[in-house]
Amino acid sequence: MCKEFTLFDVMIALLVAGLILVSLFSGIFVGPSIAIRALENQGFSNIRIVEKQWFLVSMRGCGQDAVKFTARAVNPAHKEVELFVCVGWFFKGATVRSN
């Protein structure tokens, strides 16, 4: 016996699909200014964002974040270093991680 789908069933399915898509692709909407500001707040200067990764960042060391920025900057000890900045999308800030 086949069940007919109601409008409510279709709306729920679309909502779930939309939430999955937003969670997978939310990193596209995050700009590098958040990463730059986080590095500046930690005392880094001459900041250059060299890469942005938004797909499967949880497998690249950023847990539940939306995007991972790779940056080169001068640290407070005046040495050039490479860092990662993991940024969440909605109500989450940024986490600075060293290489």
PADRENKE-937072 format. One record per residue: residue number from 1; residue in three letters; z, y, x of N, C-alpha, C, CB in turn. Coordinates in steps of 0.02 Angstrom, whole numbers, plus 32768, in hexadecimal, padded with zeros to 4 digits. Glycine has a CB too. Example, Ala and Ser with C-alpha at 12.3 -4.5 7.8 and 13.67 -1.06 7.14 Angstrom:
! PADRENKE-937072
<1 'ala' <8186 7EE4 8294> <8186 7F1F 8267> <8186 7F5B 8294> <81C4 7F20 8235>>;
<2 'ser' <8162 7F90 8282> <8165 7FCB 82AC> <818A 8002 8285> <811E 7FE2 82C0>>;
! end
This chain:
! PADRENKE-937072
<1 'met' <8000 7FC6 802A> <8000 8000 8000> <8000 803E 802D> <803D 8000 7FD0>>;
<2 'cys' <7FD4 806C 8020> <7FCC 80A9 8047> <7FF2 80E3 8028> <7F81 80BC 804D>>;
<3 'lys' <8016 8106 8052> <803A 8141 8039> <800E 817E 8041> <807D 814A 8060>>;
<4 'glu' <800D 81A7 800F> <7FE7 81E5 8013> <8012 821A 8035> <7FD0 81FD 7FCD>>;
<5 'phe' <7FF3 8241 8060> <8016 8276 8082> <801A 82B4 8056> <7FF4 8287 80C4>>;
<6 'thr' <8054 82D1 8053> <805E 830E 802C> <8054 834A 805A> <80A4 830F 800A>>;
<7 'leu' <8052 8383 803C> <804C 83C1 8063> <8088 83C9 8091> <8045 83FE 8035>>;
<8 'phe' <80C3 83B5 807A> <80FF 83B9 80A3> <80F9 838D 80E1> <813D 83A3 8079>>;
<9 'asp' <80DF 8350 80DA> <80D5 8323 8113> <80A6 8341 8146> <80BA 82DF 80FB>>;
<10 'val' <8071 835F 812F> <8040 837E 815C> <805F 83B9 8180> <8001 8394 8135>>;
<11 'met' <8086 83E2 815C> <80A6 841C 817A> <80D8 8407 81B0> <80C9 8446 8145>>;
<12 'ile' <80FE 83D3 81A3> <812E 83BA 81D4> <8109 83A0 8212> <815A 8382 81B5>>;
<13 'ala' <80D4 837C 8208> <80AD 8361 8241> <808F 839A 826A> <8074 8333 8227>>;
<14 'leu' <8076 83CE 824A> <805B 8407 826E> <8091 842D 8294> <8037 8437 823E>>;
<15 'leu' <80CB 8433 8276> <8103 8454 8297> <8119 842E 82D6> <813E 845B 8267>>;
<16 'val' <811F 83ED 82D0> <8133 83C4 8309> <80FE 83C8 8340> <813E 837B 82F3>>;
<17 'ala' <80BE 83C3 832D> <8088 83C8 835E> <8088 840C 8380> <8045 83BB 833D>>;
<18 'gly' <8095 8440 835B> <8098 8483 8377> <80D1 848B 83A8> <809F 84B6 8340>>;
<19 'leu' <810B 8471 8397> <8144 8474 83C5> <8137 844E 8405> <8183 8459 83A3>>;
<20 'ile' <8117 8415 8400> <8106 83EF 843C> <80D5 8416 8467> <80E8 83AA 8428>>;
<21 'leu' <80A2 8434 8449> <8072 845A 8470> <8092 8497 8491> <8039 8471 8442>>;
<22 'val' <80BD 84B9 846D> <80DF 84F4 848A> <810B 84DF 84C4> <810A 8517 8455>>;
<23 'ser' <812E 84A7 84BE> <815A 8492 84F4> <8131 847B 8532> <8187 8458 84DD>>;
<24 'leu' <80F7 845E 8527> <80CE 8448 855F> <80AA 8482 8582> <809B 8416 8547>>;
<25 'phe' <8094 84B4 855C> <806B 84E9 8578> <808C 852D 857A> <802C 84EE 8551>>;
<26 'ser' <80CE 8530 8571> <80F0 8570 8570> <80EE 8594 85B3> <8138 8567 855B>>;
<27 'gly' <80E7 856F 85E8> <80E5 858E 862A> <80A9 85BB 8635> <80E4 8559 865E>>;
<28 'ile' <8076 85B2 860D> <803A 85DD 8613> <804D 8625 8604> <8003 85C5 85E2>>;
<29 'phe' <807D 8630 85D8> <808E 8673 85C1> <80C1 8696 85EC> <80A6 8670 857B>>;
<30 'val' <80DB 8675 8620> <810E 8693 864B> <80EC 86B5 8685> <8141 865D 8664>>;
<31 'gly' <80FB 86F5 868F> <80DD 871B 86C4> <8107 8719 8704> <80D4 8762 86AF>>;
<32 'pro' <80E8 872A 873D> <810B 8728 877D> <8140 875F 8785> <80D9 872E 87B4>>;
<33 'ser' <8141 8790 875A> <8171 87C7 8762> <81B9 87AD 875C> <8165 87FD 872C>>;
<34 'ile' <81C5 8779 8735> <8209 875D 872F> <821E 873E 8772> <820B 8728 86F7>>;
<35 'ala' <81F0 871A 8792> <81FF 86FB 87D2> <820B 8730 8808> <81C7 86CC 87E8>>;
<36 'ile' <81E3 8764 8808> <81EA 879A 8839> <822D 87BD 8830> <81B0 87CC 8833>>;
<37 'arg' <823F 87CB 87F2> <827F 87EC 87E4> <82BA 87C0 87F9> <8285 87FD 8799>>;
<38 'ala' <82B5 877F 87EE> <82EB 8752 8803> <82F3 8751 884E> <82DE 870A 87E9>>;
<39 'leu' <82BC 8752 8872> <82BF 8753 88BB> <82D9 8796 88D5> <827A 8745 88D9>>;
<40 'glu' <82C4 87CC 88B7> <82DE 880D 88CB> <8329 8812 88C0> <82BA 8845 88A4>>;
<41 'asn' <8341 87F6 8889> <8389 87F7 887A> <83B1 87CF 88AD> <8396 87DB 8834>>;
<42 'gln' <8391 879F 88CE> <83B2 8777 8901> <83AA 8794 8947> <8396 8730 8900>>;
<43 'gly' <838A 87CF 894D> <8384 87F1 898D> <8344 87E4 89B4> <83BC 87DE 89B7>>;
<44 'phe' <8314 87C3 8996> <82D4 87B5 89B8> <82A6 87F2 89B3> <82B2 8777 899A>>;
<45 'ser' <827A 87F9 89E4> <8249 8830 89E4> <8205 8815 89F8> <8260 8869 8A13>>;
<46 'asn' <81D2 8840 89F5> <818D 882D 8A06> <8179 87EC 89E2> <8184 8824 8A52>>;
<47 'ile' <8184 87EA 89A1> <817B 87AD 8979> <8132 87A5 8967> <81A7 87AF 893A>>;
<48 'arg' <8118 8769 8973> <80D4 8757 895F> <80D7 8716 8938> <80A4 8751 899D>>;
<49 'ile' <80BE 8717 88FB> <80B8 86D9 88D4> <8078 86B7 88EA> <80B9 86E7 8885>>;
<50 'val' <807E 8679 8902> <8043 8657 891C> <8029 8620 88EE> <8052 8639 8960>>;
<51 'glu' <8053 860A 88BF> <803D 85D5 8892> <8067 85D6 8852> <8042 858F 88B4>>;
<52 'lys' <8047 85C3 881C> <8069 85BC 87DB> <8057 8578 87BF> <8054 85F6 87A9>>;
<53 'gln' <808B 8552 87AF> <8080 8510 8791> <80A3 850F 874E> <809B 84D7 87BF>>;
<54 'trp' <807F 84FE 871A> <809C 84FE 86D7> <8098 84BA 86B6> <8079 8531 86AC>>;
<55 'phe' <8074 848B 86D2> <806C 844A 86B3> <8099 8417 86D5> <8022 8433 86B5>>;
<56 'leu' <80C3 83F5 86B0> <80F0 83C1 86C8> <811D 83DB 8700> <80C9 8385 86E0>>;
<57 'val' <813A 8416 86F8> <8166 8431 872B> <81A6 840A 8732> <8176 847A 871C>>;
<58 'ser' <81B9 83E5 86FF> <81F6 83BC 8705> <81ED 8386 873A> <8207 839C 86C1>>;
<59 'met' <81B0 8371 8746> <81A2 8340 877A> <8198 8361 87BE> <8164 8317 8767>>;
<60 'arg' <819B 83A3 87C0> <8191 83C8 87FF> <81D1 83EA 8815> <8159 83FB 87F7>>;
<61 'gly' <820A 83D5 87FA> <824A 83EE 8810> <8268 8426 87E8> <8244 8403 8855>>;
<62 'cys' <824F 8433 87AD> <8269 846C 8786> <8288 8457 8744> <8232 849D 8779>>;
<63 'gly' <829A 8419 873C> <82BF 8403 8701> <829E 8415 86BF> <8303 8420 8702>>;
<64 'gln' <82C2 8438 8694> <82AA 8449 8652> <8288 848E 864E> <82E3 8447 8621>>;
<65 'asp' <8275 84A9 8686> <8256 84EB 8687> <820D 84E8 8672> <825B 850A 86CC>>;
<66 'ala' <81F2 8523 8666> <81AD 8528 864D> <817A 8531 8685> <81A7 8562 861D>>;
<67 'val' <818E 8551 86BB> <815E 8560 86F0> <8182 8561 8734> <813B 85A4 86E3>>;
<68 'lys' <815C 8551 8767> <8176 8552 87AC> <8148 8580 87D5> <8179 850A 87CB>>;
<69 'phe' <8166 85B3 87F3> <8142 85E0 881F> <8154 85CF 8867> <8152 862A 880F>>;
<70 'thr' <8122 85CD 8893> <812E 85C8 88DA> <8124 860D 88F7> <80FE 8593 88FC>>;
<71 'ala' <8154 8624 891F> <8151 8668 893A> <8160 8666 8984> <8183 8696 8915>>;
<72 'arg' <8144 8696 89A7> <8155 86A3 89EC> <8175 86E8 89EE> <8116 869F 8A1D>>;
<73 'ala' <81AD 86EC 8A11> <81D2 872B 8A12> <81FA 8730 8A52> <8200 8731 89D4>>;
<74 'val' <8214 876C 8A5F> <8241 8778 8A97> <8288 8777 8A7D> <8230 87BC 8ABC>>;
<75 'asn' <82B1 874B 8A99> <82F6 8745 8A81> <8323 877C 8A9E> <8312 86FF 8A94>>;
<76 'pro' <8361 8780 8A88> <838E 87B4 8AA1> <839B 87B1 8AED> <83D0 87B0 8A7D>>;
<77 'ala' <838D 8777 8B0C> <8395 8770 8B55> <8354 8782 8B79> <83AA 8728 8B66>>;
<78 'his' <8323 879E 8B54> <82E3 87B6 8B6F> <82B6 877D 8B89> <82EF 87E7 8BA6>>;
<79 'lys' <82BB 8743 8B6A> <828F 870B 8B7A> <8262 86FD 8B3F> <82B9 86CB 8B8D>>;
<80 'glu' <8223 86ED 8B4D> <81F5 86DC 8B17> <8202 8693 8B02> <81AA 86E5 8B2E>>;
<81 'val' <820A 868A 8AC1> <8219 8648 8AA6> <81EC 863A 8A6A> <8263 8643 8A91>>;
<82 'glu' <81E6 85F9 8A59> <81C3 85E5 8A1C> <81F7 85CD 89EA> <818E 85AE 8A2B>>;
<83 'leu' <81F2 85E5 89AE> <8223 85D6 8979> <8200 85C0 893A> <824F 8613 896A>>;
<84 'phe' <8226 85A0 890F> <820F 858F 88CC> <823A 85B4 889A> <8211 8542 88C0>>;
<85 'val' <821A 85CD 8867> <823F 85ED 8830> <822C 85C8 87F0> <822E 863A 882B>>;
<86 'cys' <825E 85A9 87D1> <8254 8585 8793> <8268 85B3 875A> <827E 8543 8792>>;
<87 'val' <823B 85BB 872A> <8247 85EB 86F5> <8241 85C8 86B1> <8215 8626 86F9>>;
<88 'gly' <8272 85D2 8687> <826F 85BA 8642> <8247 85EA 8618> <82B5 85B0 8625>>;
<89 'trp' <8236 85D5 85DB> <820A 85FF 85B4> <822E 862D 8586> <81DC 85D5 858E>>;
<90 'phe' <8259 8616 855D> <8272 8642 8528> <82B2 8665 853B> <827D 861A 84E9>>;
<91 'phe' <82EB 8646 8534> <832A 8666 8542> <8348 8652 8585> <835B 8657 850B>>;
<92 'lys' <8320 863A 85B2> <8339 8624 85F2> <8321 8652 8629> <8324 85DC 8601>>;
<93 'gly' <8349 865C 865B> <8337 8687 8694> <8311 865F 86C8> <8375 86A7 86B2>>;
<94 'ala' <831B 8673 8707> <82F8 8654 873F> <832A 8637 8770> <82CB 8687 8761>>;
<95 'thr' <8314 8603 8793> <833D 85E2 87C6> <8315 85E4 8807> <8350 8599 87B2>>;
<96 'val' <8333 85FE 883C> <8313 8602 887D> <8328 85C4 88A5> <8326 8644 88A3>>;
<97 'arg' <82F6 85A2 88C1> <8304 8566 88E8> <82E0 856B 892B> <82EF 8526 88C2>>;
<98 'ser' <8301 8555 8960> <82E2 8556 89A1> <82BB 8515 89AD> <8316 8560 89D9>>;
<99 'asn' <828D 8519 89DA> <8263 84DF 89E9> <8286 84B1 8A1A> <8220 84F6 8A06>>;
! end
